[in-house]
Structure formats: structure tokens, C-alpha cells
């Protein structure tokens, strides 16, 4: 049976990803942030101080758990042992939201690739992803949010664009969406598209969480490539795209991600406060 904590109680406010360097500050005193997100794979051990610390913070902050290793795009199906470990973690923490990427990360024989690789939006790929999402939601007993990936190429074969693929996925499986605005921007610029155009076609009613992050610019032959590295402050065009997304979808929980070159906690909290301002503006506009 699909279940979850009361999603209506999850605040449409700004949160931050909980990173190990900031853990002592959170354990020492309450921090001015509305909610936290944890990377699921960092807490799969059945015990120990890391899990105990997250359990303690779980009593003070609403929680989202974000997986990076389920490999929803894998043609060979999902790793049942990994699903079982995720289920045990989610039963223990009872996060309001859980999410995974629309990507593949594994090869046969258990080979794990340390990257989130995009997949072609073909009917064959769709059937594999839909089956994997159905299985994941059944085993985990919770609605899964699927995140749009960053992309660096355009596949020659496609039966849908990304918005169409995700629309059909939510219809078929009942999953929700995690809208990563930075990924939307990075993918569009890398492919020469309008970053805001998908907002008119994505199933925004299914969006239960939004991510924003920094990206890097890398010089390549003939131009420049944007890399979704989560290693800097959110870029101004991404803030503008966030405002456009909130104007269309209404206020949603917004997470600031920062995973490499992690700054001091006040820097990250300042980014969350800026996101709060965009959320207040969206709320005021919605009346």
C-alpha cells in the first residue's frame, strides 16, 4: 500500500541539502531553514552515529530523502537489495517526500557508474522506466518523485521530448515530479533551446519539490558547455527560471543544492533566504 506522512504539512518554503560539514551546527542549535533533504545512500547503514544524527534532526525539521543510485533508466531492472535497504530507511525516517533521477547509473553484473546518465526518450526506454517506477513505488510503499536530468547532447532517436515523456510517466505510474530548475536551464542552453519553454508543457500539478543549484561553464571546441556540478551559488538566469516556474506552478518546496566546494553554512542559508523571497512573491501573486 502506498503511504506517506501528511504531504499537506510539508512547507512550500526553502530548504537545504544536509551536508556533513554542517551537521555539528544543526546538532548544536536550531538553524533558520524550513526543511532538510538528505541523500538516501548516505544513510543506508542500519545504525551508527550518522543515522542517529539524522533521526534526531528528523524530529525538528520536515524531511525529503533524495536517492542517487536507484537507476530508474536501467534496462535490466532495479536492484532488489538496494530497494530493500531504501525501504528500511524510509520506514525508519518516514520522510514526507522521496525522489530519484530520470537517469541510469548501473550496468549488468552490478557495475555502478558514478554519474547520472540521461536516456533517449523512446517508447522502449519509456516502458523500462515505467516498469521500474511501478516496481519502486510498490516496494517502497510510497509515491516517488522523478527528477528531470541534466543533458549535454540531443539523442537522434526520440518519440517524446522531455516534457512529453514526463507527462506520460506521471499519467501511467502516478509518480510525482521533482522539477530541477538548474537541470532545466543547463539542458536547454547545452542544446540551444529556450529554458522556459518546457514550463508550458510539463505536468506542473505533479510537481511536489523544486531543486535549484549552481553550475559550471566549461570551454569546449566551438563554444561552451554547462555542467551541473552543484559547486557554486545559483546563477542569476536560474533564479529567473525559478520565478517563472513558481509563477506557473504556485509555491512549492524549493531546495538549494550545494554538493561540491561546500561553503560555510551561512552562505547556504543566505541562498535559501533568497529562495524564500521568490516563494513569498509567488504566494502574494497567487492571492
N, C-alpha and C positions, 0 to 999 in steps of 0.2 A: 504494500500500500504506500502511495506517495504521501509523505507528510513533511512538515517543516514547522518551525516556530512561526509566530504570527508575523507575516511579512508586512502587514499594515503598520506594525510598530517599528519597522526599520526606518530610520530617519532619512528623508530626502535632503541630506546635508553632505558636507565634505568629510571624507575620511582619509587615512593614510595607510600605506602598507607597513606593517610592523616588521622592522628590521633589527637584527641582533644588536648592533651598536646602540640602539635607542632603548633597549629593554630595561637597563637599570633606571633610566629616568622615569619610565612608566611604572615600574615597581616601587619607586621611591615616593611618587606623588601623582595625583591626577593630572592629566595633560589636557589642554584645551582643544580637543578634537572630538567629533561626534561619534565616530566608529572606527574600527580597525579591520584590516584584511590581512590574513596570514596565508603564506604559500603552503598548501597542504603537505607537500612532500617533505617539508622541514620538520613535520611533527608526527611522522608515521610510527615512531618507536612507541611501544606500549607503555612506556613510563620514562622517568628521568626528569631532570630539572627543567629542560626546555618545555616539555609538555605541561609540567606543573605550573610554570610561569604563565603559559597561555591560558590554562584553566583559571588561574587567579584573575587575570585580566578579563577573561570572559564574563566574570561577574559584574564588571564595571562598564564594559563597552559592548554595544552590538557588534556582531562578528560576521564577516564574509570569509569563506575559505576558497582559495583560488588554486586550482590544480594546474600543473605544467607538464605532467607526464602520462596522461591517460591515452593520448594519441588517437583522438576520435576519427582521424582520417585514415587509419591503418586498414588496408585491405584484408589483413589476416585476422581482424577482430581484436577484441580487447583482452588484456592480461587479467584473468580472473583473480589471481592472487593480489594484484595491485588494487583491483576493485574492492576486494575484501578488506584490505588494510584501510582504504578510504572510508568504507562503510563503518568500520570500527571507530575511526577518528571522528566521523560526523555524528555517530551515536553518542560519543563521549562529550563532544563540544556543543552539539545542537546549534550549528550556525544557522542564521536566518537565510543566507544565500550561499550557494556553491556554484562554481563555474569551472569551465575548461575551454581550451582553444579549438577553433576550427582549423586543425593542423595535424600533421603526422610527425611522430618523433621516434618511431621504432622500426626495426627491420626484423625479418624472421630470425628465429633462434635467440630472441631476447637481446638483440643488439640495440642499444639506446643511443640516439643521436642527440647531442647537446644543443639542439636548435628546434625551433617551431617552424616547420616547413609547410608552405601553402600547398594546396592541391587544386587540380583543374576542376572547374565547376561543370562536370559532365554528369550524365544520368548514371553512369556506372559508379562514379565517385559518390554521388548522392545516395544511392542505395546502400553503399557501405557505411557512410556517415550516419544515415537514418537508423540503420540496424544497430550501430554502436551506441547512438544516443538512447535508443529504446532500451538496450541492454543495461546501459549505465544507470538510467533512471529507475529501472526495475530493481537492480541490485542495491543501489544506494538508497532507494525508497524516498527520493526527493526530486523535485524539479531541478533540472540542470540548466544553467545559463551558458550559452555558447558564445564565445568571443570571436569577432571578426579579426583575422590575422593581418599582419603587415606583409606586403608583397613587393617584390623587386623586379618581376617580369610579368608579362602578359602571356598566358598559355594560348597556344594556337587552337586547341580544341576547347569548346565551351558550349553548353546548352543553356546556361543562365549566366548573367552577371552575378556579382556577389550579393547584391540586394535581392535578386530573384531567388538565388539559391537559399539564402537565409529565410526568406519569406516562406518558401515551400517547406523548409526544415521545421520551422515553428508550427506550420499547419499540420504536417504529417506526424510529428512526435509530441507536440505540446510543450516543447522546451521553451525557455525564455532566451533573451539576448543580453549579453554584456557588450555594450557598444563602446569600443575603444576608439576614442576620437583621434588620438595621436596616430593609431594604425590607419584610420580612415584617411588622414592627411598624408601620411608617408606613402601609402599605396597609390593615392591619386597623383601626387607630384611625380613619383617614380614612373608612372605610366602615362603622364601627360593629360590627366583627367581633371575635372572640376571636383575638389574635395567635398563641396556641399551638395552636389547633385544626388548622391545616394540617400540623403536625408528625406527626399521626396518619395522614395520607393521602399525604404526599409520598413519593416513592421514595427513602428516605434511603440505601439501599445504593448509589445512583448519585452521592451527594454526595462530591466529591473536594476541595472547598475551601469555606470559610465566610468571609463578609465581615461585619464589624461597623464601624459608623461613627456619627458624631453626626448629629443632625437639628435643624432649626429649627422653632419654633412661631410661626405667623402668625395674627393675629386676622382673621377674616372675618365677614361678616354672619351672625349667628346662631350663631357658635361659633368654632372654632379649626381650623386646618389644619396638619398636619405636613409639612414639606418636607425631602426627602432631600438636604441640601446638603453633607454631609461637612465641616462647618466648625466642629466643636466636639468635645469629649470625648464618648465613648459614654455614653448616658443609662442610668441605673440599670435601667429596665424592659427595655432591650435586653440588658444584661448578664444579667438573669434569663432572658430568652428564649434567649440563648446557652447558658446552663446547661441549660435544658430540651432544646435541640437536641442538645447533646453527650451528655446522659443517654440519649437515644433512639438517636442515630446512632453513638455512640462517638467517641473522639478523631479529629479531622480537622484539617488545616492551617487555621489561623484568621488572617485578615488584618485588621489595623487600617487603615482608610482615613481619610485626612485631606487634603482637596484644596483647601479654601479657608481663608483666615486660618490658614495653615500655621504651627504652633508651632515652638519650638526643638526640636531632635532629642531631648533628654532627656524632654520631655513626651510625645512619641510613643512613645519606648521604654518609658516607665512604663505607658502603656496596653497595650503588648504584654506587659509583665510581668504585668499583671493578667489578661490573657487566658491566659497560661501557668498561672496559678493555677487557673483554671477547667478547663484541659486536664488538669492533674495530678489534680484532683478526679474528673474523668470517667474517667481512667485507673485511679485507685485503685478507683473503684466497679465498673469492668468486671472487676477482679481481675487 
